[in-house]
Amino acid sequence: MKRLSSFAVIGVTTSARQVLGPNPSRTAITFSAPSVATFVSFAPKVLGSVADGIALAKGASPLDLTLAQHGSIVQDAWWACAQAADKVCVIEVGSEV
Protein backbone atom coordinates (compact mmCIF):
# COMPACT_ATOMS: atom_id res chain seq x y z
CA MET A 1 0.00 0.00 0.00
CA LYS A 2 1.34 3.42 -0.98
CA ARG A 3 0.79 6.31 1.46
CA LEU A 4 -0.08 9.74 0.12
CA SER A 5 -0.08 13.04 1.94
CA SER A 6 -0.32 16.76 1.24
CA PHE A 7 0.38 19.96 3.13
CA ALA A 8 -1.23 23.34 2.44
CA VAL A 9 -1.30 26.77 4.01
CA ILE A 10 -4.78 28.20 3.47
CA GLY A 11 -6.10 31.69 4.08
CA VAL A 12 -9.28 31.86 6.15
CA THR A 13 -11.59 34.78 6.87
CA THR A 14 -14.87 35.49 8.63
CA SER A 15 -16.68 33.90 5.66
CA ALA A 16 -16.79 30.11 5.39
CA ARG A 17 -14.27 28.62 2.97
CA GLN A 18 -13.84 25.05 1.82
CA VAL A 19 -10.36 23.93 2.90
CA LEU A 20 -10.60 20.30 1.74
CA GLY A 21 -12.76 18.66 -0.88
CA PRO A 22 -14.25 15.20 -0.39
CA ASN A 23 -11.74 12.36 -0.71
CA PRO A 24 -12.75 8.68 -0.34
CA SER A 25 -9.11 7.61 0.14
CA ARG A 26 -8.41 10.10 2.98
CA THR A 27 -7.41 8.40 6.25
CA ALA A 28 -6.44 11.41 8.40
CA ILE A 29 -6.55 15.20 8.59
CA THR A 30 -4.63 17.66 10.77
CA PHE A 31 -5.76 21.29 11.09
CA SER A 32 -3.51 23.85 12.79
CA ALA A 33 -4.69 26.47 15.24
CA PRO A 34 -4.61 30.09 14.07
CA SER A 35 -1.57 32.24 14.73
CA VAL A 36 -3.30 35.65 14.59
CA ALA A 37 -7.08 35.18 14.95
CA THR A 38 -8.55 34.41 18.37
CA PHE A 39 -10.01 31.21 16.94
CA VAL A 40 -10.87 29.30 13.76
CA SER A 41 -13.68 26.76 13.43
CA PHE A 42 -13.64 23.67 11.21
CA ALA A 43 -16.61 21.52 10.15
CA PRO A 44 -17.66 18.97 7.52
CA LYS A 45 -20.35 21.42 6.36
CA VAL A 46 -20.67 25.02 5.25
CA LEU A 47 -20.30 27.13 8.40
CA GLY A 48 -22.80 29.93 9.01
CA SER A 49 -20.51 31.42 11.67
CA VAL A 50 -17.47 30.54 13.76
CA ALA A 51 -19.86 29.18 16.39
CA ASP A 52 -20.98 26.35 14.06
CA GLY A 53 -17.84 24.20 14.06
CA ILE A 54 -14.99 22.73 16.06
CA ALA A 55 -13.15 25.81 17.35
CA LEU A 56 -9.38 25.93 17.76
CA ALA A 57 -8.09 28.85 19.80
CA LYS A 58 -4.86 30.69 19.05
CA GLY A 59 -1.95 28.62 20.36
CA ALA A 60 -4.02 25.41 20.75
CA SER A 61 -2.74 21.99 19.75
CA PRO A 62 -3.61 20.91 16.21
CA LEU A 63 -6.87 19.08 15.55
CA ASP A 64 -6.15 15.50 14.42
CA LEU A 65 -8.96 13.46 12.87
CA THR A 66 -8.50 9.87 11.72
CA LEU A 67 -10.65 7.45 9.78
CA ALA A 68 -10.06 4.79 12.45
CA GLN A 69 -11.22 6.99 15.32
CA HIS A 70 -13.76 9.34 13.71
CA GLY A 71 -15.14 7.29 10.79
CA SER A 72 -16.04 8.38 7.28
CA ILE A 73 -16.62 12.03 8.29
CA VAL A 74 -12.84 12.39 7.72
CA GLN A 75 -13.46 11.76 4.01
CA ASP A 76 -16.07 14.53 3.65
CA ALA A 77 -15.40 18.06 2.41
CA TRP A 78 -14.24 20.36 5.26
CA TRP A 79 -14.85 24.07 5.76
CA ALA A 80 -13.22 26.74 7.93
CA CYS A 81 -14.36 30.11 9.27
CA ALA A 82 -12.20 32.46 11.33
CA GLN A 83 -12.85 35.17 13.91
CA ALA A 84 -10.42 37.35 11.87
CA ALA A 85 -8.37 36.85 8.71
CA ASP A 86 -5.55 34.35 9.23
CA LYS A 87 -3.84 31.31 7.71
CA VAL A 88 -4.03 27.70 8.85
CA CYS A 89 -2.05 24.63 7.89
CA VAL A 90 -3.85 21.53 6.65
CA ILE A 91 -2.26 18.10 6.37
CA GLU A 92 -4.21 15.43 4.49
CA VAL A 93 -3.16 11.78 4.60
CA GLY A 94 -4.56 9.14 2.29
CA SER A 95 -3.77 5.71 0.95
CA GLU A 96 -3.72 4.15 -2.46
CA VAL A 97 -3.95 0.42 -3.09
C-alpha distances in whole Angstrom, upper triangle without the diagonal:
4,7,10,13,17,20,23,27,29,33,34,37,39,38,35,32,29,26,23,23,21,17,15,12,13,13,16,19,21,25,27,31,34,35,39,39,40,37,34,33,30,29,27,30,33,35,39,39,38,39,37,33,32,34,33,36,36,35,33,30,27,26,22,21,18,16,17,20,22,20,20,22,19,18,22,24,25,29,31,35,36,40,41,39,36,32,29,26,23,19,17,13,10,7,6,5
4,7,10,14,17,20,24,26,30,31,35,37,36,33,30,27,24,21,21,20,16,15,11,12,12,15,17,19,23,25,29,31,33,36,37,38,35,32,31,28,28,26,29,31,33,37,38,36,38,35,32,31,32,31,34,34,33,31,28,25,24,21,20,17,17,18,21,22,21,20,22,19,18,21,22,24,27,29,33,34,38,38,36,33,30,27,23,20,17,14,11,9,6,5,6
4,7,11,14,17,21,23,26,28,32,34,33,30,27,24,21,18,18,18,14,14,10,10,10,11,14,16,19,21,25,27,29,32,33,34,31,29,28,25,25,23,26,29,30,34,34,33,34,32,29,27,29,27,30,31,29,28,24,21,21,17,17,14,14,16,18,19,18,18,20,16,15,19,20,21,24,26,29,31,34,35,33,30,26,23,20,17,13,11,7,6,5,6,9
4,7,11,14,18,19,23,25,28,31,30,27,24,21,18,15,16,15,12,13,9,9,10,11,12,14,17,19,23,25,27,30,30,32,29,26,26,22,23,21,24,26,28,32,32,30,32,30,27,25,27,26,29,29,28,26,23,20,19,17,16,14,15,17,19,19,19,18,19,15,14,17,18,18,21,23,27,28,32,32,30,27,23,20,17,14,11,8,6,5,6,7,11
4,7,10,14,16,20,21,25,28,27,24,21,18,15,13,14,15,12,14,11,9,10,9,10,11,14,16,19,21,23,26,27,28,26,23,22,20,20,19,22,24,25,29,29,27,29,28,24,23,24,22,25,25,24,23,20,17,16,14,14,13,14,17,18,18,18,17,18,14,14,16,16,16,19,20,23,25,28,28,26,23,20,17,13,10,7,5,4,6,8,11,14
4,7,10,12,16,18,22,25,24,22,18,16,12,11,13,14,12,15,13,11,12,11,10,10,12,14,18,19,21,23,24,26,23,21,21,18,19,19,21,22,24,27,27,25,28,26,23,22,22,21,23,23,23,22,19,16,16,14,15,15,16,19,20,20,20,19,18,15,14,16,15,15,17,18,21,22,26,25,23,20,16,14,10,8,6,5,7,9,12,14,17
4,7,10,13,16,19,22,22,20,17,15,11,11,14,16,15,18,16,13,14,12,10,9,10,11,15,16,17,20,21,23,21,18,19,17,18,19,21,22,23,26,25,23,26,25,22,20,20,19,21,20,19,19,17,14,14,14,15,16,18,21,21,21,21,21,19,16,16,17,16,15,16,16,19,20,23,22,20,17,13,11,7,6,5,7,9,12,15,17,21
4,6,10,12,16,19,19,17,14,13,9,10,13,16,16,19,18,15,17,14,11,11,10,11,14,14,15,17,18,21,19,16,17,15,17,18,20,20,20,23,23,21,24,23,20,19,19,18,19,19,19,19,17,14,15,15,16,18,20,23,23,22,23,22,20,17,17,17,15,14,14,14,16,17,20,19,17,14,10,8,6,5,7,9,12,15,18,20,24
4,7,10,13,17,17,16,13,13,10,12,15,18,18,22,21,18,19,17,14,12,10,10,12,11,12,14,15,18,16,14,16,15,17,18,20,19,20,22,21,19,22,22,20,19,18,16,17,16,16,17,17,14,15,16,18,20,22,25,25,24,25,24,22,19,19,19,17,14,14,13,14,14,17,16,13,10,6,6,4,6,9,12,15,18,21,24,27
4,6,10,13,13,12,10,10,7,10,13,17,18,21,21,18,20,18,14,13,10,10,12,11,12,13,14,17,15,12,13,13,15,16,17,16,16,19,18,17,20,19,17,17,16,15,17,16,17,18,18,15,15,17,18,20,22,26,25,23,24,23,21,18,19,18,15,12,11,10,11,12,15,14,11,8,5,5,6,7,11,13,17,19,23,25,29
4,7,11,11,11,9,10,9,12,15,19,21,24,25,22,23,21,17,16,13,12,12,10,12,12,11,15,13,11,13,13,16,18,18,16,16,17,16,15,19,19,17,17,16,15,16,15,17,18,19,16,17,19,20,23,25,28,28,26,27,26,23,21,21,20,17,14,12,9,10,10,12,11,7,6,4,7,9,11,14,16,20,23,26,28,32
4,7,8,8,7,9,9,12,15,19,21,24,25,22,24,21,17,16,12,12,12,9,12,11,10,13,11,8,10,11,13,15,15,13,12,14,13,11,15,15,14,15,13,13,14,14,16,17,18,16,16,19,20,23,25,28,27,24,26,24,21,20,21,19,16,13,10,7,6,6,9,8,6,5,6,7,10,12,15,17,21,24,27,30,33
4,5,7,8,11,12,15,18,21,24,27,28,25,27,24,20,19,15,15,14,11,13,11,9,12,11,9,11,12,15,17,16,13,12,12,11,10,14,15,14,16,14,14,15,14,18,18,20,19,19,21,22,26,28,31,29,26,28,27,23,22,23,21,18,15,11,8,6,5,7,6,4,7,9,11,14,15,19,21,25,27,31,33,37
4,7,9,13,14,17,19,22,25,28,30,27,28,26,22,21,17,17,15,13,15,13,10,12,11,9,10,12,14,17,15,12,10,10,8,8,11,12,13,15,13,14,15,15,19,19,21,20,20,23,23,27,28,31,30,27,28,27,24,23,24,22,19,16,12,9,5,5,6,6,7,9,12,13,17,18,22,23,27,29,33,35,39
4,6,10,12,15,17,20,23,26,28,25,27,25,21,21,18,18,17,15,18,16,13,15,13,11,11,12,13,15,13,10,8,8,8,9,12,12,13,15,15,16,17,18,21,21,23,21,20,23,23,26,27,31,29,26,27,26,22,22,22,19,16,14,10,8,6,7,9,9,9,12,13,14,17,18,21,22,26,28,31,33,37
4,7,9,12,14,16,19,23,24,22,24,22,18,18,15,16,16,15,18,17,15,16,13,10,9,9,10,11,9,6,5,7,7,8,11,10,11,13,13,15,17,18,21,21,22,19,18,20,20,23,24,27,26,23,24,22,18,18,19,16,12,10,6,6,5,8,11,12,11,13,13,13,16,16,19,19,23,24,28,30,33
4,6,9,11,14,17,20,22,19,22,20,16,17,14,15,16,15,18,17,15,17,15,11,11,10,10,11,10,8,8,11,11,11,15,13,12,14,15,16,18,19,21,21,21,19,17,19,19,21,23,26,25,22,23,21,18,17,17,14,11,9,5,5,6,9,13,13,12,12,12,12,14,13,16,17,20,22,25,27,31
4,6,7,10,13,17,18,16,18,17,14,15,13,15,16,16,19,20,18,20,17,13,12,9,9,9,9,8,9,12,13,14,16,14,13,14,16,17,19,20,22,21,21,18,17,18,17,19,20,23,23,20,20,18,15,14,13,11,7,6,4,6,9,12,16,16,15,14,13,12,13,12,14,14,17,18,22,24,27
4,7,10,12,16,17,14,16,14,11,12,10,12,14,14,17,18,17,19,16,12,11,9,10,10,11,11,12,15,15,15,17,16,13,14,15,15,18,18,20,19,19,15,14,15,15,17,18,21,21,18,19,17,14,13,13,11,8,6,5,6,10,12,16,16,14,13,11,9,10,8,11,11,14,16,19,22,25
4,7,8,12,13,11,13,12,9,11,11,14,16,17,20,21,20,22,19,15,14,10,10,9,11,12,14,17,18,17,19,17,15,15,17,17,20,21,22,21,20,16,14,14,13,15,15,19,19,17,16,14,12,10,9,8,5,5,7,9,13,16,19,20,18,17,14,12,11,8,10,8,12,13,16,18,22
4,6,10,12,10,14,13,12,14,14,17,20,21,24,25,24,25,22,18,16,13,12,10,11,12,15,18,20,19,21,19,17,18,20,20,24,25,26,24,23,20,17,17,15,16,16,19,20,17,16,14,12,11,8,7,4,7,9,12,15,18,22,23,21,20,18,16,15,12,13,11,13,13,16,17,20
4,7,9,8,12,12,12,15,16,19,22,23,26,28,26,27,24,20,18,14,13,9,11,13,16,19,21,21,23,19,17,18,21,22,25,27,28,26,24,21,18,17,14,14,13,17,18,15,14,10,10,9,6,4,4,8,11,14,18,21,25,26,24,23,21,19,18,14,14,11,13,12,14,15,18
4,5,5,9,11,11,15,16,20,22,24,27,29,28,29,26,22,20,17,15,12,14,17,19,23,24,24,25,22,20,20,23,23,27,28,28,26,24,21,18,16,14,13,12,15,17,15,13,10,10,9,5,7,7,10,14,17,21,23,27,28,26,25,22,20,18,14,13,10,10,8,11,12,14
4,6,8,11,13,16,18,22,25,27,30,32,31,32,29,25,23,19,17,14,16,19,22,25,27,26,27,24,22,22,25,25,29,30,31,28,26,23,20,18,15,13,10,14,16,14,11,8,10,9,5,8,10,13,17,20,24,26,30,31,30,28,26,23,21,17,16,12,11,9,10,10,12
4,6,9,12,15,18,21,25,27,30,32,31,32,29,26,24,20,19,16,19,22,24,28,29,28,29,26,23,23,25,25,29,30,30,28,25,22,19,17,14,12,10,13,15,14,12,10,12,10,7,10,12,15,18,21,25,27,31,32,30,28,25,22,20,16,14,10,9,5,6,7,9
4,6,8,11,14,18,21,23,26,29,28,29,25,22,20,17,16,14,17,19,21,25,26,25,26,23,20,19,22,22,25,26,26,24,21,18,16,13,10,9,8,11,13,12,11,9,10,7,5,9,11,12,16,18,22,24,28,29,27,25,22,19,17,13,11,7,6,4,7,9,12
4,7,11,14,17,20,23,26,29,28,29,25,22,21,17,16,15,18,21,23,27,27,25,26,24,20,19,21,21,25,26,25,23,20,16,14,11,8,6,5,8,10,10,9,9,10,7,7,11,13,14,17,19,23,25,28,30,29,26,23,20,17,14,11,8,6,5,7,10,13
4,7,10,14,17,20,22,25,25,25,22,19,18,14,14,14,17,20,21,25,25,23,24,22,18,16,18,18,21,22,21,19,16,13,11,7,6,4,6,9,10,9,10,10,10,7,8,11,13,12,15,17,20,22,25,26,26,23,20,16,14,11,8,6,5,7,10,13,16
4,7,10,13,16,19,22,21,22,18,16,14,11,12,12,15,18,18,22,22,20,21,19,15,14,15,14,18,19,18,16,14,10,8,6,5,6,9,12,12,11,12,12,11,7,9,11,11,10,12,13,17,18,22,23,22,19,16,13,10,7,6,5,6,9,12,16,19
4,7,10,13,15,18,18,19,16,14,13,11,13,13,17,18,18,22,21,18,20,19,15,13,14,12,15,15,15,13,10,6,5,4,6,9,12,14,13,13,15,15,13,10,13,14,14,11,13,13,16,17,20,21,20,17,14,10,8,6,5,7,9,12,15,19,22
4,7,9,12,15,14,15,12,10,10,8,11,13,15,16,16,19,18,15,17,16,13,11,11,9,12,12,12,11,9,6,5,7,9,12,15,17,16,15,17,17,15,12,14,14,13,10,11,10,12,13,16,17,16,13,11,7,6,5,7,9,12,15,19,22,25
4,6,9,12,12,13,11,9,11,10,14,16,18,19,18,21,19,16,18,18,14,12,11,8,10,9,9,8,7,5,6,9,12,15,18,20,19,18,20,21,18,16,18,18,17,14,13,11,13,12,15,15,14,11,9,6,5,7,9,12,15,18,22,25,28
4,7,9,9,9,7,7,9,10,14,17,19,19,17,19,17,13,15,16,13,11,9,5,6,6,6,6,7,6,8,11,14,17,21,23,21,19,22,23,20,18,20,20,19,15,14,11,12,10,12,13,13,10,9,7,8,10,12,15,18,22,25,29,32
4,6,6,7,6,6,10,11,15,18,20,19,17,19,16,13,15,17,14,13,10,7,7,5,7,8,10,9,11,15,17,21,24,26,24,23,25,25,22,21,23,22,20,16,14,11,11,8,10,10,9,7,7,6,9,11,14,18,21,24,28,31,34
4,6,8,9,10,13,15,19,22,23,23,20,22,19,16,19,20,18,17,14,10,9,6,7,9,11,12,14,17,20,24,27,29,27,26,29,29,26,24,26,25,23,20,18,15,14,11,12,11,10,7,7,8,10,14,16,20,23,26,30,33,37
4,7,8,10,14,16,20,23,24,22,20,21,18,15,18,20,19,17,14,12,10,7,9,12,15,15,17,20,23,26,30,32,30,28,31,31,28,26,28,27,25,21,19,15,13,10,10,8,8,6,8,10,13,16,19,23,26,29,33,36,39
4,5,7,11,14,17,21,21,20,17,18,14,11,14,16,15,15,11,10,8,6,10,12,15,15,16,20,22,26,28,31,28,27,29,29,26,25,27,25,23,19,16,13,11,7,6,5,7,6,9,10,14,16,20,23,26,29,33,36,39
4,7,10,14,17,21,21,20,17,18,14,11,13,15,14,14,10,9,6,5,9,10,14,15,16,19,22,25,28,30,28,26,29,29,26,25,27,26,24,20,17,14,12,8,6,7,10,10,12,12,16,18,21,24,27,30,34,37,40
4,7,10,14,17,18,17,14,15,12,8,10,12,11,10,6,5,4,6,9,9,12,12,13,16,18,22,25,27,24,22,25,26,22,21,24,22,20,16,14,11,9,6,6,8,10,9,11,11,14,15,19,21,24,27,31,34,37
4,7,10,14,14,14,11,13,10,7,9,11,9,8,6,5,7,8,11,11,12,11,11,15,16,20,22,25,22,20,23,23,19,18,20,19,17,13,10,7,6,4,6,8,9,9,9,9,12,13,16,18,21,24,28,31,34
4,7,11,11,11,8,11,8,5,7,7,5,5,4,6,9,11,14,12,14,12,10,14,14,18,20,22,20,17,20,20,16,15,18,16,14,10,8,6,5,6,8,11,12,12,12,11,13,13,16,17,20,23,26,29,33
4,7,9,9,8,11,10,8,10,8,5,5,7,8,11,14,16,14,14,12,9,12,11,15,17,19,17,15,16,16,12,12,14,12,11,7,6,5,7,9,12,14,14,14,13,11,12,11,14,14,17,19,23,26,29
4,5,7,7,11,11,10,10,8,5,6,9,11,15,17,19,17,17,14,11,13,11,14,15,18,16,13,14,13,10,10,12,10,9,6,5,7,9,12,15,17,17,17,16,14,15,13,15,15,18,19,22,25,28
4,7,9,12,13,13,14,10,8,10,13,15,18,21,22,20,20,17,13,14,12,14,14,17,16,12,12,11,7,8,9,6,6,4,6,9,12,15,18,20,20,20,19,16,17,14,15,14,16,17,20,23,25
4,6,9,11,12,13,9,9,11,14,16,20,22,24,22,22,19,16,17,15,17,17,20,19,16,16,14,10,12,12,9,7,6,6,9,11,15,17,20,20,20,19,18,19,17,18,17,20,20,23,26,28
4,7,9,11,12,9,9,12,14,17,20,22,24,23,23,21,18,20,18,20,21,24,23,19,19,17,14,15,15,12,9,8,6,8,9,13,15,17,17,18,18,17,19,17,20,19,22,23,26,28,31
4,5,7,8,6,7,10,12,14,17,19,22,21,22,19,17,19,18,21,22,25,23,20,21,19,16,17,17,14,12,10,7,7,7,10,12,15,15,16,17,16,18,17,20,20,23,25,28,30,33
4,7,8,6,9,13,13,17,18,21,24,23,24,22,20,23,22,25,26,28,26,23,24,23,19,20,21,18,15,13,10,10,8,11,12,15,16,18,19,19,21,21,24,24,27,28,32,34,37
4,5,6,8,11,11,14,15,17,21,20,22,20,19,22,21,25,26,29,26,23,25,24,20,21,22,19,17,14,11,9,7,8,9,12,14,15,17,17,20,20,23,24,27,29,32,35,38
4,5,6,9,7,10,11,14,17,16,18,17,16,19,19,23,24,27,24,22,24,23,19,20,22,19,17,14,11,8,5,6,7,10,12,13,15,15,18,18,21,22,25,27,31,34,37
4,6,8,8,11,12,15,18,17,19,18,16,19,19,23,25,27,24,21,23,23,19,20,22,20,18,15,13,11,9,10,10,13,16,17,18,18,20,20,23,24,27,29,32,35,38
4,7,9,12,14,17,20,18,20,18,16,18,18,21,22,24,22,18,20,20,16,17,19,16,15,13,11,10,9,11,12,15,17,18,19,18,20,19,22,22,25,27,30,33,35
4,6,9,12,15,18,15,16,15,12,15,14,17,19,21,18,15,17,17,14,14,17,14,13,10,9,8,8,10,12,15,17,17,17,15,17,16,18,19,21,23,27,30,32
4,7,10,13,15,12,13,12,9,12,12,15,17,19,16,14,16,17,13,13,16,15,14,11,10,9,10,11,13,16,17,16,16,14,15,15,17,17,20,22,25,29,31
4,6,10,12,10,11,11,9,13,14,18,20,22,19,17,20,20,17,17,19,18,17,13,12,9,9,9,10,13,15,14,14,13,15,15,17,19,21,24,28,31,34
4,7,8,6,8,8,8,11,13,17,20,22,19,18,21,22,18,17,20,19,18,15,13,11,11,10,11,13,14,13,13,11,12,13,16,18,20,23,27,30,33
4,6,5,9,10,11,15,17,21,24,25,23,21,24,25,22,21,24,23,22,18,16,13,12,10,10,12,14,12,13,12,14,16,18,21,23,27,30,34,37
4,6,9,10,12,16,19,22,26,27,25,24,27,28,25,23,26,25,23,20,18,14,14,11,11,11,13,10,11,11,13,15,18,21,24,27,31,34,38
4,7,9,12,15,18,22,25,26,24,24,27,28,25,23,26,26,25,21,20,17,17,14,14,15,16,13,13,12,13,16,18,21,23,27,30,34,37
4,6,9,12,15,19,22,23,21,20,23,25,22,20,24,24,23,19,19,16,16,14,15,16,17,15,14,12,13,15,16,19,21,25,28,31,35
4,7,9,13,16,19,20,18,18,21,23,21,18,22,22,22,19,19,16,18,16,18,19,19,16,15,12,12,13,14,17,18,22,25,28,31
4,6,10,13,16,18,16,16,19,20,18,15,18,19,18,15,16,14,16,15,17,18,18,15,13,10,9,10,10,13,15,18,22,25,28
4,7,10,14,15,13,12,15,16,14,12,15,16,16,13,14,13,15,15,17,19,19,17,15,11,11,10,10,12,14,17,20,24,27
4,7,10,12,10,10,13,14,13,10,13,15,15,13,15,15,18,18,21,22,22,20,17,14,12,10,9,10,11,14,17,20,23
4,7,9,7,6,9,10,9,7,10,12,13,12,14,15,18,19,22,24,24,21,19,16,14,11,10,10,10,12,15,19,21
4,5,5,6,7,9,9,6,9,12,14,14,17,18,21,23,26,28,27,25,22,19,17,14,12,10,9,10,12,16,18
4,6,5,5,6,8,6,8,11,14,14,18,20,23,25,28,30,30,27,25,21,19,16,14,12,10,10,11,14,16
4,6,6,9,11,9,11,14,17,18,21,23,26,28,31,33,32,30,28,24,22,19,17,15,13,12,13,16,17
4,6,9,10,9,12,15,18,17,20,21,24,26,28,31,31,29,27,23,21,18,17,15,14,15,16,20,21
4,7,7,7,10,12,14,14,17,18,21,23,26,28,28,27,25,21,20,17,16,15,14,15,17,20,21
4,6,6,8,10,14,14,18,20,23,25,28,30,30,29,27,23,22,19,17,15,14,14,15,18,19
4,5,5,7,11,12,16,19,22,25,28,30,30,28,26,23,21,18,17,14,14,13,14,16,18
4,5,5,9,9,12,15,18,21,24,26,26,25,23,20,19,16,16,13,14,14,16,19,21
4,6,8,8,12,14,18,20,24,25,25,23,21,18,16,13,12,10,10,10,13,16,18
4,7,9,13,15,19,22,25,27,26,24,22,19,18,14,13,10,10,9,12,14,16
4,6,10,13,17,20,23,25,24,23,21,19,18,14,15,12,13,13,15,17,20
4,7,11,14,17,21,22,21,20,18,16,16,13,14,12,14,14,17,19,22
4,7,11,14,17,19,18,17,15,13,13,11,12,11,14,15,19,21,24
4,7,10,14,15,15,14,13,12,13,11,14,14,17,18,22,24,28
4,7,10,12,11,11,10,9,11,11,14,15,18,20,24,27,30
4,7,9,9,10,11,11,14,14,17,18,22,24,28,30,34
4,5,6,7,9,10,13,15,18,20,24,26,30,33,36
4,7,9,12,13,16,18,21,24,27,30,33,36,40
4,6,10,12,16,18,22,24,28,30,34,37,40
4,7,10,14,16,20,22,26,29,32,35,39
4,7,10,13,17,20,23,26,30,32,36
4,7,10,13,16,20,23,26,29,33
4,7,10,13,16,20,23,26,30
4,7,10,13,17,20,23,27
4,6,10,13,17,20,23
4,7,10,14,17,20
4,7,10,13,17
4,7,10,14
4,7,10
4,7
4
